[in-house]
């Protein structure tokens, strides 16, 4: 199966890259939680951080898809 929702097996390099991205977002999330006061702005910052994480993860996934396509030629 291929397409938007297909499973993509990550190689070790991409697993490491995804872990690095996740850890960076977790660090920022913790900083925001500890630093900002509760309110709409903090909620929006957290929501946008989540959106940014989704896109960063998709970028790692896209790179793995390209690697898989090159290696299957």
KOLFI-658489 format. One record per atom (N, C-alpha, C): x, y, z; residue number from 1; atom name; residue in three letters. Coordinates in pm, 1 decimal. Example, Ala and Ser with C-alpha at 12.3 -4.5 7.8 and 13.67 -1.06 7.14 Angstrom:
<pts>
<pt><px>1319.0</px><py>-569.0</py><pz>780.0</pz><num>1</num><atomo>N</atomo><residuo>ALA</residuo></pt>
<pt><px>1230.0</px><py>-450.0</py><pz>780.0</pz><num>1</num><atomo>CA</atomo><residuo>ALA</residuo></pt>
<pt><px>1320.0</px><py>-330.0</py><pz>780.0</pz><num>1</num><atomo>C</atomo><residuo>ALA</residuo></pt>
<pt><px>1285.0</px><py>-225.0</py><pz>708.0</pz><num>2</num><atomo>N</atomo><residuo>SER</residuo></pt>
<pt><px>1367.0</px><py>-106.0</py><pz>714.0</pz><num>2</num><atomo>CA</atomo><residuo>SER</residuo></pt>
<pt><px>1290.0</px><py>3.0</py><pz>787.0</pz><num>2</num><atomo>C</atomo><residuo>SER</residuo></pt>
</pts>
This chain:
<pts>
<pt><px>84.9</px><py>-118.4</py><pz>0.0</pz><num>1</num><atomo>N</atomo><residuo>UNK</residuo></pt>
<pt><px>0.0</px><py>0.0</py><pz>0.0</pz><num>1</num><atomo>CA</atomo><residuo>UNK</residuo></pt>
<pt><px>88.9</px><py>124.0</py><pz>0.0</pz><num>1</num><atomo>C</atomo><residuo>UNK</residuo></pt>
<pt><px>53.1</px><py>218.0</py><pz>-81.1</pz><num>2</num><atomo>N</atomo><residuo>UNK</residuo></pt>
<pt><px>126.4</px><py>343.7</py><pz>-82.2</pz><num>2</num><atomo>CA</atomo><residuo>UNK</residuo></pt>
<pt><px>26.2</px><py>456.9</py><pz>-71.5</pz><num>2</num><atomo>C</atomo><residuo>UNK</residuo></pt>
<pt><px>75.1</px><py>573.1</py><pz>-37.8</pz><num>3</num><atomo>N</atomo><residuo>UNK</residuo></pt>
<pt><px>-12.9</px><py>687.7</py><pz>-27.3</pz><num>3</num><atomo>CA</atomo><residuo>UNK</residuo></pt>
<pt><px>4.2</px><py>760.4</py><pz>104.2</pz><num>3</num><atomo>C</atomo><residuo>UNK</residuo></pt>
<pt><px>-82.0</px><py>855.1</py><pz>124.0</pz><num>4</num><atomo>N</atomo><residuo>UNK</residuo></pt>
<pt><px>-74.3</px><py>943.9</py><pz>239.4</pz><num>4</num><atomo>CA</atomo><residuo>UNK</residuo></pt>
<pt><px>-76.7</px><py>870.3</py><pz>372.1</pz><num>4</num><atomo>C</atomo><residuo>UNK</residuo></pt>
<pt><px>-156.2</px><py>764.4</py><pz>381.6</pz><num>5</num><atomo>N</atomo><residuo>UNK</residuo></pt>
<pt><px>-177.1</px><py>697.9</py><pz>510.4</pz><num>5</num><atomo>CA</atomo><residuo>UNK</residuo></pt>
<pt><px>-102.8</px><py>565.1</py><pz>522.4</pz><num>5</num><atomo>C</atomo><residuo>UNK</residuo></pt>
<pt><px>-19.0</px><py>536.2</py><pz>426.9</pz><num>6</num><atomo>N</atomo><residuo>UNK</residuo></pt>
<pt><px>55.0</px><py>410.1</py><pz>428.9</pz><num>6</num><atomo>CA</atomo><residuo>UNK</residuo></pt>
<pt><px>160.0</px><py>410.5</py><pz>539.7</pz><num>6</num><atomo>C</atomo><residuo>UNK</residuo></pt>
<pt><px>182.3</px><py>293.5</py><pz>594.4</pz><num>7</num><atomo>N</atomo><residuo>UNK</residuo></pt>
<pt><px>287.6</px><py>276.6</py><pz>694.1</pz><num>7</num><atomo>CA</atomo><residuo>UNK</residuo></pt>
<pt><px>423.1</px><py>297.3</py><pz>627.4</pz><num>7</num><atomo>C</atomo><residuo>UNK</residuo></pt>
<pt><px>510.4</px><py>369.4</py><pz>694.9</pz><num>8</num><atomo>N</atomo><residuo>UNK</residuo></pt>
<pt><px>645.5</px><py>391.8</py><pz>644.7</pz><num>8</num><atomo>CA</atomo><residuo>UNK</residuo></pt>
<pt><px>742.8</px><py>340.0</py><pz>750.1</pz><num>8</num><atomo>C</atomo><residuo>UNK</residuo></pt>
<pt><px>820.7</px><py>240.4</py><pz>711.1</pz><num>9</num><atomo>N</atomo><residuo>UNK</residuo></pt>
<pt><px>920.5</px><py>186.0</py><pz>803.2</pz><num>9</num><atomo>CA</atomo><residuo>UNK</residuo></pt>
<pt><px>1042.0</px><py>277.9</py><pz>803.5</pz><num>9</num><atomo>C</atomo><residuo>UNK</residuo></pt>
<pt><px>1078.2</px><py>326.2</py><pz>922.8</pz><num>10</num><atomo>N</atomo><residuo>UNK</residuo></pt>
<pt><px>1192.4</px><py>415.9</py><pz>936.0</pz><num>10</num><atomo>CA</atomo><residuo>UNK</residuo></pt>
<pt><px>1320.2</px><py>336.5</py><pz>954.5</pz><num>10</num><atomo>C</atomo><residuo>UNK</residuo></pt>
<pt><px>1424.8</px><py>380.9</py><pz>885.9</pz><num>11</num><atomo>N</atomo><residuo>UNK</residuo></pt>
<pt><px>1557.2</px><py>326.9</py><pz>908.7</pz><num>11</num><atomo>CA</atomo><residuo>UNK</residuo></pt>
<pt><px>1615.4</px><py>389.4</py><pz>1034.7</pz><num>11</num><atomo>C</atomo><residuo>UNK</residuo></pt>
<pt><px>1729.7</px><py>342.1</py><pz>1077.5</pz><num>12</num><atomo>N</atomo><residuo>UNK</residuo></pt>
<pt><px>1788.1</px><py>390.1</py><pz>1203.0</pz><num>12</num><atomo>CA</atomo><residuo>UNK</residuo></pt>
<pt><px>1821.6</px><py>539.6</py><pz>1197.8</pz><num>12</num><atomo>C</atomo><residuo>UNK</residuo></pt>
<pt><px>1865.4</px><py>588.5</py><pz>1082.6</pz><num>13</num><atomo>N</atomo><residuo>UNK</residuo></pt>
<pt><px>1898.7</px><py>731.1</py><pz>1070.6</pz><num>13</num><atomo>CA</atomo><residuo>UNK</residuo></pt>
<pt><px>1773.7</px><py>817.6</py><pz>1090.1</pz><num>13</num><atomo>C</atomo><residuo>UNK</residuo></pt>
<pt><px>1662.5</px><py>775.6</py><pz>1030.9</pz><num>14</num><atomo>N</atomo><residuo>UNK</residuo></pt>
<pt><px>1538.7</px><py>852.6</py><pz>1044.0</pz><num>14</num><atomo>CA</atomo><residuo>UNK</residuo></pt>
<pt><px>1479.9</px><py>839.1</py><pz>1184.3</pz><num>14</num><atomo>C</atomo><residuo>UNK</residuo></pt>
<pt><px>1496.7</px><py>722.6</py><pz>1245.1</pz><num>15</num><atomo>N</atomo><residuo>UNK</residuo></pt>
<pt><px>1451.6</px><py>706.2</py><pz>1384.0</pz><num>15</num><atomo>CA</atomo><residuo>UNK</residuo></pt>
<pt><px>1526.1</px><py>803.8</py><pz>1474.3</pz><num>15</num><atomo>C</atomo><residuo>UNK</residuo></pt>
<pt><px>1656.5</px><py>814.9</py><pz>1453.0</pz><num>16</num><atomo>N</atomo><residuo>UNK</residuo></pt>
<pt><px>1737.2</px><py>908.5</py><pz>1531.8</pz><num>16</num><atomo>CA</atomo><residuo>UNK</residuo></pt>
<pt><px>1694.8</px><py>1053.0</py><pz>1506.3</pz><num>16</num><atomo>C</atomo><residuo>UNK</residuo></pt>
<pt><px>1667.5</px><py>1084.6</py><pz>1380.9</pz><num>17</num><atomo>N</atomo><residuo>UNK</residuo></pt>
<pt><px>1624.4</px><py>1220.3</py><pz>1345.4</pz><num>17</num><atomo>CA</atomo><residuo>UNK</residuo></pt>
<pt><px>1489.8</px><py>1251.7</py><pz>1410.3</pz><num>17</num><atomo>C</atomo><residuo>UNK</residuo></pt>
<pt><px>1395.9</px><py>1156.5</py><pz>1404.1</pz><num>18</num><atomo>N</atomo><residuo>UNK</residuo></pt>
<pt><px>1263.5</px><py>1176.8</py><pz>1464.2</pz><num>18</num><atomo>CA</atomo><residuo>UNK</residuo></pt>
<pt><px>1275.8</px><py>1194.1</py><pz>1615.8</pz><num>18</num><atomo>C</atomo><residuo>UNK</residuo></pt>
<pt><px>1362.7</px><py>1116.4</py><pz>1676.7</pz><num>19</num><atomo>N</atomo><residuo>UNK</residuo></pt>
<pt><px>1384.2</px><py>1127.5</py><pz>1821.6</pz><num>19</num><atomo>CA</atomo><residuo>UNK</residuo></pt>
<pt><px>1438.4</px><py>1265.7</py><pz>1857.6</pz><num>19</num><atomo>C</atomo><residuo>UNK</residuo></pt>
<pt><px>1532.6</px><py>1314.5</py><pz>1779.4</pz><num>20</num><atomo>N</atomo><residuo>UNK</residuo></pt>
<pt><px>1591.7</px><py>1446.5</py><pz>1803.5</pz><num>20</num><atomo>CA</atomo><residuo>UNK</residuo></pt>
<pt><px>1485.8</px><py>1556.3</py><pz>1791.9</pz><num>20</num><atomo>C</atomo><residuo>UNK</residuo></pt>
<pt><px>1401.7</px><py>1546.7</py><pz>1689.9</pz><num>21</num><atomo>N</atomo><residuo>UNK</residuo></pt>
<pt><px>1293.7</px><py>1644.2</py><pz>1671.3</pz><num>21</num><atomo>CA</atomo><residuo>UNK</residuo></pt>
<pt><px>1197.4</px><py>1638.0</py><pz>1789.4</pz><num>21</num><atomo>C</atomo><residuo>UNK</residuo></pt>
<pt><px>1155.6</px><py>1517.5</py><pz>1825.9</pz><num>22</num><atomo>N</atomo><residuo>UNK</residuo></pt>
<pt><px>1062.0</px><py>1500.5</py><pz>1937.9</pz><num>22</num><atomo>CA</atomo><residuo>UNK</residuo></pt>
<pt><px>1118.3</px><py>1558.1</py><pz>2067.6</pz><num>22</num><atomo>C</atomo><residuo>UNK</residuo></pt>
<pt><px>1244.8</px><py>1530.8</py><pz>2094.7</pz><num>23</num><atomo>N</atomo><residuo>UNK</residuo></pt>
<pt><px>1307.2</px><py>1581.4</py><pz>2217.8</pz><num>23</num><atomo>CA</atomo><residuo>UNK</residuo></pt>
<pt><px>1313.1</px><py>1733.7</py><pz>2219.6</pz><num>23</num><atomo>C</atomo><residuo>UNK</residuo></pt>
<pt><px>1338.5</px><py>1794.9</py><pz>2104.7</pz><num>24</num><atomo>N</atomo><residuo>UNK</residuo></pt>
<pt><px>1342.0</px><py>1941.2</py><pz>2096.8</pz><num>24</num><atomo>CA</atomo><residuo>UNK</residuo></pt>
<pt><px>1203.9</px><py>1999.1</py><pz>2125.9</pz><num>24</num><atomo>C</atomo><residuo>UNK</residuo></pt>
<pt><px>1099.1</px><py>1938.3</py><pz>2069.1</pz><num>25</num><atomo>N</atomo><residuo>UNK</residuo></pt>
<pt><px>964.1</px><py>1986.5</py><pz>2094.3</pz><num>25</num><atomo>CA</atomo><residuo>UNK</residuo></pt>
<pt><px>923.2</px><py>1963.7</py><pz>2240.1</pz><num>25</num><atomo>C</atomo><residuo>UNK</residuo></pt>
<pt><px>961.8</px><py>1850.7</py><pz>2296.8</pz><num>26</num><atomo>N</atomo><residuo>UNK</residuo></pt>
<pt><px>930.6</px><py>1824.8</py><pz>2437.9</pz><num>26</num><atomo>CA</atomo><residuo>UNK</residuo></pt>
<pt><px>997.5</px><py>1927.2</py><pz>2529.2</pz><num>26</num><atomo>C</atomo><residuo>UNK</residuo></pt>
<pt><px>1120.1</px><py>1964.2</py><pz>2496.2</pz><num>27</num><atomo>N</atomo><residuo>UNK</residuo></pt>
<pt><px>1191.8</px><py>2064.0</py><pz>2576.0</pz><num>27</num><atomo>CA</atomo><residuo>UNK</residuo></pt>
<pt><px>1120.3</px><py>2198.8</py><pz>2569.2</pz><num>27</num><atomo>C</atomo><residuo>UNK</residuo></pt>
<pt><px>1080.2</px><py>2239.4</py><pz>2450.2</pz><num>28</num><atomo>N</atomo><residuo>UNK</residuo></pt>
<pt><px>1009.4</px><py>2366.4</py><pz>2435.8</pz><num>28</num><atomo>CA</atomo><residuo>UNK</residuo></pt>
<pt><px>873.5</px><py>2360.7</py><pz>2505.4</pz><num>28</num><atomo>C</atomo><residuo>UNK</residuo></pt>
<pt><px>804.5</px><py>2249.3</py><pz>2493.6</pz><num>29</num><atomo>N</atomo><residuo>UNK</residuo></pt>
<pt><px>675.3</px><py>2234.1</py><pz>2561.1</pz><num>29</num><atomo>CA</atomo><residuo>UNK</residuo></pt>
<pt><px>691.1</px><py>2249.9</py><pz>2712.4</pz><num>29</num><atomo>C</atomo><residuo>UNK</residuo></pt>
<pt><px>793.9</px><py>2189.2</py><pz>2766.9</pz><num>30</num><atomo>N</atomo><residuo>UNK</residuo></pt>
<pt><px>819.6</px><py>2200.3</py><pz>2910.7</pz><num>30</num><atomo>CA</atomo><residuo>UNK</residuo></pt>
<pt><px>851.8</px><py>2344.8</py><pz>2948.9</pz><num>30</num><atomo>C</atomo><residuo>UNK</residuo></pt>
<pt><px>932.6</px><py>2411.1</py><pz>2868.9</pz><num>31</num><atomo>N</atomo><residuo>UNK</residuo></pt>
<pt><px>967.7</px><py>2550.5</py><pz>2895.0</pz><num>31</num><atomo>CA</atomo><residuo>UNK</residuo></pt>
<pt><px>843.0</px><py>2638.1</py><pz>2895.6</pz><num>31</num><atomo>C</atomo><residuo>UNK</residuo></pt>
<pt><px>756.6</px><py>2619.4</py><pz>2796.3</pz><num>32</num><atomo>N</atomo><residuo>UNK</residuo></pt>
<pt><px>633.4</px><py>2697.8</py><pz>2791.2</pz><num>32</num><atomo>CA</atomo><residuo>UNK</residuo></pt>
<pt><px>545.2</px><py>2669.8</py><pz>2912.6</pz><num>32</num><atomo>C</atomo><residuo>UNK</residuo></pt>
<pt><px>532.8</px><py>2544.0</py><pz>2950.1</pz><num>33</num><atomo>N</atomo><residuo>UNK</residuo></pt>
<pt><px>449.5</px><py>2506.8</py><pz>3063.6</pz><num>33</num><atomo>CA</atomo><residuo>UNK</residuo></pt>
<pt><px>500.2</px><py>2568.7</py><pz>3193.6</pz><num>33</num><atomo>C</atomo><residuo>UNK</residuo></pt>
<pt><px>631.4</px><py>2574.8</py><pz>3208.6</pz><num>34</num><atomo>N</atomo><residuo>UNK</residuo></pt>
<pt><px>690.8</px><py>2626.8</py><pz>3331.3</pz><num>34</num><atomo>CA</atomo><residuo>UNK</residuo></pt>
<pt><px>699.3</px><py>2778.9</py><pz>3334.1</pz><num>34</num><atomo>C</atomo><residuo>UNK</residuo></pt>
<pt><px>698.2</px><py>2842.3</py><pz>3218.3</pz><num>35</num><atomo>N</atomo><residuo>UNK</residuo></pt>
<pt><px>726.8</px><py>2984.5</py><pz>3208.7</pz><num>35</num><atomo>CA</atomo><residuo>UNK</residuo></pt>
<pt><px>602.5</px><py>3071.8</py><pz>3192.0</pz><num>35</num><atomo>C</atomo><residuo>UNK</residuo></pt>
<pt><px>510.5</px><py>3027.4</py><pz>3110.3</pz><num>36</num><atomo>N</atomo><residuo>UNK</residuo></pt>
<pt><px>395.2</px><py>3110.7</py><pz>3076.6</pz><num>36</num><atomo>CA</atomo><residuo>UNK</residuo></pt>
<pt><px>280.9</px><py>3092.6</py><pz>3175.8</pz><num>36</num><atomo>C</atomo><residuo>UNK</residuo></pt>
<pt><px>206.5</px><py>3200.5</py><pz>3195.8</pz><num>37</num><atomo>N</atomo><residuo>UNK</residuo></pt>
<pt><px>87.7</px><py>3190.4</py><pz>3280.5</pz><num>37</num><atomo>CA</atomo><residuo>UNK</residuo></pt>
<pt><px>-26.7</px><py>3134.5</py><pz>3197.2</pz><num>37</num><atomo>C</atomo><residuo>UNK</residuo></pt>
<pt><px>-120.9</px><py>3070.9</py><pz>3266.0</pz><num>38</num><atomo>N</atomo><residuo>UNK</residuo></pt>
<pt><px>-235.2</px><py>3011.9</py><pz>3196.8</pz><num>38</num><atomo>CA</atomo><residuo>UNK</residuo></pt>
<pt><px>-315.5</px><py>3121.2</py><pz>3127.6</pz><num>38</num><atomo>C</atomo><residuo>UNK</residuo></pt>
<pt><px>-366.7</px><py>3088.4</py><pz>3011.7</pz><num>39</num><atomo>N</atomo><residuo>UNK</residuo></pt>
<pt><px>-449.1</px><py>3182.8</py><pz>2937.8</pz><num>39</num><atomo>CA</atomo><residuo>UNK</residuo></pt>
<pt><px>-457.6</px><py>3144.7</py><pz>2791.7</pz><num>39</num><atomo>C</atomo><residuo>UNK</residuo></pt>
<pt><px>-529.7</px><py>3224.6</py><pz>2719.6</pz><num>40</num><atomo>N</atomo><residuo>UNK</residuo></pt>
<pt><px>-552.0</px><py>3199.0</py><pz>2577.9</pz><num>40</num><atomo>CA</atomo><residuo>UNK</residuo></pt>
<pt><px>-420.7</px><py>3193.1</py><pz>2501.2</pz><num>40</num><atomo>C</atomo><residuo>UNK</residuo></pt>
<pt><px>-331.0</px><py>3284.8</py><pz>2530.1</pz><num>41</num><atomo>N</atomo><residuo>UNK</residuo></pt>
<pt><px>-204.2</px><py>3290.8</py><pz>2457.3</pz><num>41</num><atomo>CA</atomo><residuo>UNK</residuo></pt>
<pt><px>-122.3</px><py>3163.8</py><pz>2477.6</pz><num>41</num><atomo>C</atomo><residuo>UNK</residuo></pt>
<pt><px>-118.0</px><py>3115.8</py><pz>2601.3</pz><num>42</num><atomo>N</atomo><residuo>UNK</residuo></pt>
<pt><px>-43.6</px><py>2992.3</py><pz>2630.5</pz><num>42</num><atomo>CA</atomo><residuo>UNK</residuo></pt>
<pt><px>-108.9</px><py>2873.2</py><pz>2558.9</pz><num>42</num><atomo>C</atomo><residuo>UNK</residuo></pt>
<pt><px>-240.7</px><py>2870.4</py><pz>2561.7</pz><num>43</num><atomo>N</atomo><residuo>UNK</residuo></pt>
<pt><px>-312.6</px><py>2762.5</py><pz>2492.9</pz><num>43</num><atomo>CA</atomo><residuo>UNK</residuo></pt>
<pt><px>-284.4</px><py>2763.3</py><pz>2343.1</pz><num>43</num><atomo>C</atomo><residuo>UNK</residuo></pt>
<pt><px>-285.7</px><py>2883.3</py><pz>2285.1</pz><num>44</num><atomo>N</atomo><residuo>UNK</residuo></pt>
<pt><px>-256.1</px><py>2893.5</py><pz>2141.7</pz><num>44</num><atomo>CA</atomo><residuo>UNK</residuo></pt>
<pt><px>-111.4</px><py>2856.9</py><pz>2111.3</pz><num>44</num><atomo>C</atomo><residuo>UNK</residuo></pt>
<pt><px>-20.8</px><py>2896.7</py><pz>2197.5</pz><num>45</num><atomo>N</atomo><residuo>UNK</residuo></pt>
<pt><px>120.2</px><py>2861.2</py><pz>2177.1</pz><num>45</num><atomo>CA</atomo><residuo>UNK</residuo></pt>
<pt><px>136.7</px><py>2709.5</py><pz>2178.6</pz><num>45</num><atomo>C</atomo><residuo>UNK</residuo></pt>
<pt><px>68.3</px><py>2642.8</py><pz>2271.8</pz><num>46</num><atomo>N</atomo><residuo>UNK</residuo></pt>
<pt><px>77.9</px><py>2497.1</py><pz>2279.3</pz><num>46</num><atomo>CA</atomo><residuo>UNK</residuo></pt>
<pt><px>15.4</px><py>2432.7</py><pz>2155.3</pz><num>46</num><atomo>C</atomo><residuo>UNK</residuo></pt>
<pt><px>-98.9</px><py>2483.7</py><pz>2111.9</pz><num>47</num><atomo>N</atomo><residuo>UNK</residuo></pt>
<pt><px>-163.9</px><py>2429.6</py><pz>1992.6</pz><num>47</num><atomo>CA</atomo><residuo>UNK</residuo></pt>
<pt><px>-74.1</px><py>2443.6</py><pz>1871.1</pz><num>47</num><atomo>C</atomo><residuo>UNK</residuo></pt>
<pt><px>-15.2</px><py>2560.9</py><pz>1853.1</pz><num>48</num><atomo>N</atomo><residuo>UNK</residuo></pt>
<pt><px>71.7</px><py>2582.3</py><pz>1737.0</pz><num>48</num><atomo>CA</atomo><residuo>UNK</residuo></pt>
<pt><px>199.1</px><py>2499.1</py><pz>1746.3</pz><num>48</num><atomo>C</atomo><residuo>UNK</residuo></pt>
<pt><px>245.7</px><py>2474.8</py><pz>1867.2</pz><num>49</num><atomo>N</atomo><residuo>UNK</residuo></pt>
<pt><px>360.9</px><py>2386.5</py><pz>1886.0</pz><num>49</num><atomo>CA</atomo><residuo>UNK</residuo></pt>
<pt><px>325.1</px><py>2245.2</py><pz>1839.9</pz><num>49</num><atomo>C</atomo><residuo>UNK</residuo></pt>
<pt><px>205.1</px><py>2200.7</py><pz>1874.0</pz><num>50</num><atomo>N</atomo><residuo>UNK</residuo></pt>
<pt><px>158.9</px><py>2069.3</py><pz>1829.8</pz><num>50</num><atomo>CA</atomo><residuo>UNK</residuo></pt>
<pt><px>150.6</px><py>2062.5</py><pz>1677.9</pz><num>50</num><atomo>C</atomo><residuo>UNK</residuo></pt>
<pt><px>99.3</px><py>2168.0</py><pz>1616.1</pz><num>51</num><atomo>N</atomo><residuo>UNK</residuo></pt>
<pt><px>90.4</px><py>2173.1</py><pz>1469.9</pz><num>51</num><atomo>CA</atomo><residuo>UNK</residuo></pt>
<pt><px>230.6</px><py>2168.1</py><pz>1408.8</pz><num>51</num><atomo>C</atomo><residuo>UNK</residuo></pt>
<pt><px>321.3</px><py>2244.6</py><pz>1463.7</pz><num>52</num><atomo>N</atomo><residuo>UNK</residuo></pt>
<pt><px>458.5</px><py>2245.8</py><pz>1412.9</pz><num>52</num><atomo>CA</atomo><residuo>UNK</residuo></pt>
<pt><px>522.3</px><py>2107.6</py><pz>1425.8</pz><num>52</num><atomo>C</atomo><residuo>UNK</residuo></pt>
<pt><px>493.5</px><py>2037.9</py><pz>1536.2</pz><num>53</num><atomo>N</atomo><residuo>UNK</residuo></pt>
<pt><px>548.4</px><py>1903.9</py><pz>1554.5</pz><num>53</num><atomo>CA</atomo><residuo>UNK</residuo></pt>
<pt><px>495.0</px><py>1807.6</py><pz>1447.9</pz><num>53</num><atomo>C</atomo><residuo>UNK</residuo></pt>
<pt><px>366.9</px><py>1818.8</py><pz>1417.4</pz><num>54</num><atomo>N</atomo><residuo>UNK</residuo></pt>
<pt><px>308.9</px><py>1733.1</py><pz>1313.9</pz><num>54</num><atomo>CA</atomo><residuo>UNK</residuo></pt>
<pt><px>382.1</px><py>1754.4</py><pz>1181.1</pz><num>54</num><atomo>C</atomo><residuo>UNK</residuo></pt>
<pt><px>402.7</px><py>1881.6</py><pz>1143.6</pz><num>55</num><atomo>N</atomo><residuo>UNK</residuo></pt>
<pt><px>469.5</px><py>1910.1</py><pz>1016.8</pz><num>55</num><atomo>CA</atomo><residuo>UNK</residuo></pt>
<pt><px>616.1</px><py>1868.4</py><pz>1018.6</pz><num>55</num><atomo>C</atomo><residuo>UNK</residuo></pt>
<pt><px>682.6</px><py>1885.8</py><pz>1130.7</pz><num>56</num><atomo>N</atomo><residuo>UNK</residuo></pt>
<pt><px>822.1</px><py>1841.5</py><pz>1140.1</pz><num>56</num><atomo>CA</atomo><residuo>UNK</residuo></pt>
<pt><px>829.9</px><py>1689.6</py><pz>1126.0</pz><num>56</num><atomo>C</atomo><residuo>UNK</residuo></pt>
<pt><px>736.8</px><py>1619.8</py><pz>1188.8</pz><num>57</num><atomo>N</atomo><residuo>UNK</residuo></pt>
<pt><px>733.6</px><py>1473.7</py><pz>1177.8</pz><num>57</num><atomo>CA</atomo><residuo>UNK</residuo></pt>
<pt><px>703.6</px><py>1430.5</py><pz>1035.4</pz><num>57</num><atomo>C</atomo><residuo>UNK</residuo></pt>
<pt><px>614.1</px><py>1502.8</py><pz>969.7</pz><num>58</num><atomo>N</atomo><residuo>UNK</residuo></pt>
<pt><px>583.7</px><py>1472.4</py><pz>830.0</pz><num>58</num><atomo>CA</atomo><residuo>UNK</residuo></pt>
<pt><px>706.4</px><py>1493.9</py><pz>741.1</pz><num>58</num><atomo>C</atomo><residuo>UNK</residuo></pt>
<pt><px>786.9</px><py>1593.4</py><pz>773.4</pz><num>59</num><atomo>N</atomo><residuo>UNK</residuo></pt>
<pt><px>908.5</px><py>1617.5</py><pz>695.9</pz><num>59</num><atomo>CA</atomo><residuo>UNK</residuo></pt>
<pt><px>1005.6</px><py>1500.2</py><pz>710.4</pz><num>59</num><atomo>C</atomo><residuo>UNK</residuo></pt>
<pt><px>1018.3</px><py>1447.0</py><pz>829.8</pz><num>60</num><atomo>N</atomo><residuo>UNK</residuo></pt>
<pt><px>1104.8</px><py>1330.5</py><pz>851.4</pz><num>60</num><atomo>CA</atomo><residuo>UNK</residuo></pt>
<pt><px>1048.3</px><py>1211.2</py><pz>774.4</pz><num>60</num><atomo>C</atomo><residuo>UNK</residuo></pt>
<pt><px>916.5</px><py>1193.4</py><pz>780.3</pz><num>61</num><atomo>N</atomo><residuo>UNK</residuo></pt>
<pt><px>850.8</px><py>1084.0</py><pz>708.3</pz><num>61</num><atomo>CA</atomo><residuo>UNK</residuo></pt>
<pt><px>874.8</px><py>1097.0</py><pz>557.9</pz><num>61</num><atomo>C</atomo><residuo>UNK</residuo></pt>
<pt><px>860.1</px><py>1218.5</py><pz>505.4</pz><num>62</num><atomo>N</atomo><residuo>UNK</residuo></pt>
<pt><px>880.0</px><py>1240.6</py><pz>361.2</pz><num>62</num><atomo>CA</atomo><residuo>UNK</residuo></pt>
<pt><px>1023.0</px><py>1205.9</py><pz>319.8</pz><num>62</num><atomo>C</atomo><residuo>UNK</residuo></pt>
<pt><px>1117.7</px><py>1241.1</py><pz>404.5</pz><num>63</num><atomo>N</atomo><residuo>UNK</residuo></pt>
<pt><px>1257.3</px><py>1207.4</py><pz>374.1</pz><num>63</num><atomo>CA</atomo><residuo>UNK</residuo></pt>
<pt><px>1276.2</px><py>1056.4</py><pz>369.3</pz><num>63</num><atomo>C</atomo><residuo>UNK</residuo></pt>
<pt><px>1212.4</px><py>985.0</py><pz>463.1</pz><num>64</num><atomo>N</atomo><residuo>UNK</residuo></pt>
<pt><px>1224.6</px><py>839.1</py><pz>463.9</pz><num>64</num><atomo>CA</atomo><residuo>UNK</residuo></pt>
<pt><px>1160.3</px><py>779.1</py><pz>339.9</pz><num>64</num><atomo>C</atomo><residuo>UNK</residuo></pt>
<pt><px>1047.0</px><py>833.4</py><pz>296.9</pz><num>65</num><atomo>N</atomo><residuo>UNK</residuo></pt>
<pt><px>982.0</px><py>785.2</py><pz>175.7</pz><num>65</num><atomo>CA</atomo><residuo>UNK</residuo></pt>
<pt><px>1073.9</px><py>801.6</py><pz>55.8</pz><num>65</num><atomo>C</atomo><residuo>UNK</residuo></pt>
<pt><px>1141.3</px><py>916.1</py><pz>46.9</pz><num>66</num><atomo>N</atomo><residuo>UNK</residuo></pt>
<pt><px>1236.3</px><py>939.0</py><pz>-63.4</pz><num>66</num><atomo>CA</atomo><residuo>UNK</residuo></pt>
<pt><px>1351.5</px><py>838.1</py><pz>-56.6</pz><num>66</num><atomo>C</atomo><residuo>UNK</residuo></pt>
<pt><px>1402.1</px><py>814.5</py><pz>62.9</pz><num>67</num><atomo>N</atomo><residuo>UNK</residuo></pt>
<pt><px>1511.3</px><py>717.5</py><pz>78.7</pz><num>67</num><atomo>CA</atomo><residuo>UNK</residuo></pt>
<pt><px>1465.6</px><py>579.0</py><pz>35.0</pz><num>67</num><atomo>C</atomo><residuo>UNK</residuo></pt>
<pt><px>1343.4</px><py>540.2</py><pz>76.6</pz><num>68</num><atomo>N</atomo><residuo>UNK</residuo></pt>
<pt><px>1290.1</px><py>409.0</py><pz>39.5</pz><num>68</num><atomo>CA</atomo><residuo>UNK</residuo></pt>
<pt><px>1275.3</px><py>397.3</py><pz>-112.3</pz><num>68</num><atomo>C</atomo><residuo>UNK</residuo></pt>
<pt><px>1228.1</px><py>504.6</py><pz>-176.4</pz><num>69</num><atomo>N</atomo><residuo>UNK</residuo></pt>
<pt><px>1209.6</px><py>502.4</py><pz>-322.3</pz><num>69</num><atomo>CA</atomo><residuo>UNK</residuo></pt>
<pt><px>1343.7</px><py>487.3</py><pz>-393.0</pz><num>69</num><atomo>C</atomo><residuo>UNK</residuo></pt>
<pt><px>1445.6</px><py>557.6</py><pz>-344.9</pz><num>70</num><atomo>N</atomo><residuo>UNK</residuo></pt>
<pt><px>1579.1</px><py>547.8</py><pz>-406.7</pz><num>70</num><atomo>CA</atomo><residuo>UNK</residuo></pt>
<pt><px>1638.2</px><py>409.0</py><pz>-389.3</pz><num>70</num><atomo>C</atomo><residuo>UNK</residuo></pt>
<pt><px>1616.8</px><py>348.7</py><pz>-273.6</pz><num>71</num><atomo>N</atomo><residuo>UNK</residuo></pt>
<pt><px>1677.7</px><py>218.4</py><pz>-247.9</pz><num>71</num><atomo>CA</atomo><residuo>UNK</residuo></pt>
<pt><px>1603.6</px><py>105.3</py><pz>-318.3</pz><num>71</num><atomo>C</atomo><residuo>UNK</residuo></pt>
<pt><px>1480.2</px><py>130.0</py><pz>-361.5</pz><num>72</num><atomo>N</atomo><residuo>UNK</residuo></pt>
<pt><px>1406.5</px><py>24.0</py><pz>-430.6</pz><num>72</num><atomo>CA</atomo><residuo>UNK</residuo></pt>
<pt><px>1424.2</px><py>27.0</py><pz>-582.1</pz><num>72</num><atomo>C</atomo><residuo>UNK</residuo></pt>
<pt><px>1501.8</px><py>119.5</py><pz>-631.3</pz><num>73</num><atomo>N</atomo><residuo>UNK</residuo></pt>
<pt><px>1525.8</px><py>129.5</py><pz>-776.6</pz><num>73</num><atomo>CA</atomo><residuo>UNK</residuo></pt>
<pt><px>1621.6</px><py>24.9</py><pz>-823.9</pz><num>73</num><atomo>C</atomo><residuo>UNK</residuo></pt>
</pts>
